[in-house]
Amino acid sequence: MHRFAPRRRLSKCLVAVCSLAAAAQLAAAEITVSAAASLTDAFKEVAAAYEARHPADKVRLNFAASGTLLQQIAKGAPVDVFASADLATMDKAQEQGLIAATQRRNFARNTLVLIAPKGAAVRPASLADLGQASVRRIAIGNPASVPVGRYTQQALNKANLWTTYEPKLINAQSVRQVLDYVARGEVDAGFVYATDAAIMKDKVDVTWTVPLDEPVTYPLAPIAASANPASALTFVEFVTGPEGQAILSRYGFSKP
């Protein structure tokens, strides 16, 4: 009768191991973070650091213009955290009930700059300089969906130059596309964030920092319909915490 005891103990151990494995699987989470294109390099490092701190979690990153990301979320894309390059887009997400509003946080700031191809003969150093005949094509983010384009439009409107320069403007689908246009010399100038210009300093020159009435502020928030709300909030807290802020600072972002 006692000869069966070891088998029973083995069976109980196997059940316990399976239960622990199941619990670990339940605790693990895959978090999808939809972030503005200008956050690409910084958030890749942020995600790696987060996973090192939370090895049970996996972060999937989705980068695009903030307006495009909002459209994806509104259509039901499985997203857990949204990080926008402006307050206006996040405000729209909040108005539509798409984010956990009480967990929304501002986490970074940036600067709008005017850039030209590296070493180009034409180097506009003000909005007025863009009116020169030698400046034929100016790349901007599409104001309808790209925050950097809206900041650009606001600056040009304030100077009463939007209508004057509109025939020269080349709309891009993200700030990184603007950067690429300038880096390849396909346009004479473009408006991007300082952090974007910094990653291609060998291909573009910053010719002017554009003053703005409204600072370039980045908010992020968990998505209300997130399948992993606890991990989504943990990620938000990581970005706004000391380690996340240190990474963002290395990429040129300032504190909000």
N, C-alpha and C positions, 0 to 999 in steps of 0.2 A: 504494500500500500504506500509506503514512504518512498518507493523507488520513483514515483511519479512527481515528487516534490520539486526536484530540480527543473523538470520540464515546465511545471506551473510557474516557477520563479522566472524562467526564461521568457515565458509567454507574457508575464506581467511587465518585465523589463522592455520587451518589444513594444507593448502597448504604450508604456511611458515615453519611450523614445519617439514613437510615432506622434504622440500627443504634443511633445515638445516641438517637433518639426512642424506640425500643423500650426501651432501657436506662433512660431517664428515666421511662418509664411504669412499668417494673418497680420502680424506686426509690420512686415515689410510693405513698402508702398512705392509705387512708381508715380512720381510727380511730374506733370507736364507744365512747364513754365513758358508762357508766351510773352516775349519781351521785345521792346523796340529795337530796331536794327542797330542803333548807335551803342547798344549795350552788348553787342556780340562778343567782343574779346573779353571784356570784364566778366560777363556772366558765365562764360566757359570756365574761367578760373574759379568763380564763386561756386558754381555747381560742383566742381571737383573737390573744393574744400568742404562743401556741405556733405558730400558723400563720404569723405574721409571721417567726418564727425558723426555721421549717421550711416554706417555701412549697410544697414538693412534697407535703406532707401536708394532709389535710382532716380536721377533727374533727367528728364527729356526736355530739350530746349527747342523752341520754335521762334525764329526771328523774322520780323517783317516790319513794315510801317505800322505805327500804332493804330491808325484807322482801319487798316486791313485786318489786324488782329482782333479788333473790336467786332468787326463784321463776322469773323469766324466764330467768335464766342457767342454772339447773338444767334447764330444759326445752329448752335448746339455742339460745337467742337468740344471734345473732352479735354478741357483745360483746368488746371488746379490753381495757378497763380498768373495774374496779369500784371506786367510792368510796362507802363506807358512813358513816352518822352514828353508828355505835357499833362497839365491838370485838366484841360478841356475834354480830352478823350476819356479820361478816367471818370470825369463828372457824368459823361453820357452813359458810361457803363453803370454807374451808380443809379442814375435816373431810371434806367431800364431794369433795375433790380438784379443785375448780373454779378455783382460783387458783394462780399461780406463787408458792408460799409463801416462797421465799428472796428474792423481790423485793417482798414486802409491806412497806409503810412507813406509819407514823403521820405525818400531815401537818398536823393542825390540832386546836384545841380550841375549845369553845364554853361558854356558860353557860345554864342553865335559868332562865327568868323567868316571873313571873305578870303577865298583862296584862289591861287592861279597856278598853272603848271610850273614845275620847278625850273627856274632859270629863264622863264619866258620874258620876252622883251616888253610885253604889255603887262603892267603890274598895277591894276587899279587899287588905290589905297583909301577910297571913300566911295560913298554912294554916287556922288557927283562924277567921279572918274569913270563910272560905268557908262556914262553918256558919250564917251569918246568914240569916234568912228572906228577906231582900231579894236574896240570891244564889240564883237558881233554876236556872240552867243554866250548866254549866262545860264548855268544850270541851277535849278532850285527844286526842292521837293514839291510835289503836287500839293497845293494848299488844302485840297479837298480831303486828303487822307494822311498826309505826312506832316507831323508837327513842325519840323524845321522849315517847311514851306510856309506854314502859317506865321511863324516868327519872322521870316523873310518878308512876307507880304505886309505884315504890320509895320516893319521898319521902312519899307518903300512907301507905304501909304502915308506914314507920318511925314515923310519928306516930300510928299506929293509927286512921287516918281513912278508909281506902279503903272499907270496908264502909259507913260512915256516909254518905259522899258519893256512893256509887255511883249512887243514884237520880237524882242531879243531872247525872251525867256524860254528855256527848254525844261519841261516838266519831267521829273524823275520819280520813280515809284518808291524810293527810300533814300535816306541820307547817304547810304553807302553807294548807291547808284550815282548820286551827284559826285561823290568822291572819285569814283571810277572814271566818270566823264572827264573830270579835270586832270586826273593823274595820267590819262591816256592822251591828253592834249586835244580832245574832241571839242572842247569849249574854251573860251578865254578866261572864264572866272566861274565861281560857284559859291554857294552859301552852305556851310556845314557846321557841325559842332567842333569845338577845339579838340575834343578827345578823338574825333575821327581824323582830323588833320594830323594829329600826333602819330598815328599808326602808319602814315605814309609820308613822313617828313622828307624822305628821299625822293619823292615824286611830286610833292606840292609845296608851295610856300604860302604861309599865312601873311596876307598883305594888310589886313585891318581887322580889329575886333569891333563888332557891331553893337552899339549901345541899344539896350532894350528897356522899355518901361516895365515889362513883366519878365522876371527871371525865368530861365529855362529850368523847370522843376520836374523831377521824375517821381511819380507815385507808384506804389504797387499794392496789391490786395489779393487775398484768396478769392476764388470764384465761389459764388453762393451755391452752385450745384456741384462743387468738387466732390469726387468720389473718395478723396483722402483729405478731409478738412483739417485733421490734426497735423498731418505732415505739411500741408500747405501753409498753415499758420507758423509752424516751426521754421519753414524756409523763409517766410517773411521776416521773422524775428532774427534769423541768421544774417540776412542781408542788412538789416538795420542795426545789428549788433557790431561789436568791435572788430571781429574778424572780417565780416563782409565789408564794412566801411574802410578797412585798411586796404583791401583788394581794390575797391573802387577808387580810392585815393591814388593808388599806383598807376591807374589808367587815366588819371587827370580829372576825375569827377570830384567835386567839392561837396561838403555836407549841406543838407537842406537848411 
